[in-house]
Amino acid sequence: MEGLTSRNESEAVGLLEVFGLVCAFLAADAGCKAADVRLEVFDKNKPANADSLPVPLLVTVKFRGSIADVEEAMRAAEAVALANTGIVSKHIIARPTQDTEKMLKVSALDKN
């Protein structure tokens, strides 16, 4: 297990928040096909203004890999997301801290 932790700490993470689970799957698929990345667990959020949004659920796709691969995956994923329901926010963290690594494991998708 320690090998995985040290591997993660040297990897970049790309965060892409989109409208809806279908869009998240499409974006994740495009990103994984475009670059040598893997996915962390998705996360979801239903904001207070959900009824006014194009889709009332926000989903965050998390790509892991080298910075170059994460950048390429994000470009592909963004293009697909924009062609579908759209992007809420996006960011790449080149070297997440240990505390950020812990937060990347948090997901509301497995909660009822």
Residue pairs with C-beta under 8 A, 6 or more apart in sequence:
5 101
8 64
8 96
8 101
9 95
9 96
9 98
9 101
10 95
11 64
11 65
11 66
11 70
12 64
12 65
12 66
12 67
12 69
12 70
12 92
12 93
12 94
12 95
12 96
13 40
13 62
13 63
13 64
13 70
13 92
13 93
13 96
13 100
13 104
14 31
14 37
14 61
14 62
14 63
14 64
14 70
14 71
14 73
14 74
14 77
14 90
14 91
14 92
15 60
15 61
15 62
15 89
15 90
15 91
15 92
15 93
16 27
16 31
16 60
16 61
16 62
16 63
16 74
16 77
16 78
16 81
16 87
16 90
17 45
17 58
17 59
17 60
17 61
17 87
17 88
17 89
17 90
18 24
18 27
18 58
18 59
18 60
18 61
18 81
18 84
18 85
18 86
18 87
18 88
19 53
19 54
19 55
19 57
19 58
19 59
19 85
19 86
19 88
20 54
20 55
20 57
20 59
20 84
20 85
21 42
21 44
21 57
21 59
22 84
22 85
23 55
23 59
23 80
23 81
23 84
23 85
23 86
24 42
24 59
24 60
24 61
26 80
26 81
26 84
27 61
27 77
27 78
27 80
27 81
27 84
28 39
28 42
28 61
28 63
28 77
29 80
30 76
30 77
30 79
30 80
31 37
31 61
31 63
31 73
31 74
31 76
31 77
32 38
32 39
32 63
32 73
33 76
34 72
34 73
34 75
34 76
34 77
35 63
35 65
35 68
35 69
35 70
35 71
35 72
35 73
35 76
36 65
36 66
36 69
37 63
37 64
37 65
37 69
37 70
37 73
38 63
38 64
38 65
39 61
39 62
39 63
39 64
40 62
40 63
40 64
40 104
40 105
41 62
41 105
41 107
41 109
41 110
42 59
42 60
42 61
42 62
42 107
42 109
43 59
43 60
43 62
43 106
43 107
43 108
43 109
44 57
44 58
44 59
44 60
44 107
44 108
44 109
45 57
45 58
45 59
45 60
45 108
46 56
46 57
46 58
47 53
47 58
50 56
50 57
54 85
54 86
55 85
58 88
59 109
61 77
62 104
63 69
63 70
63 73
63 74
63 77
64 70
65 73
67 92
67 94
70 92
71 92
74 90
74 92
78 87
78 90
81 87
93 100
96 104
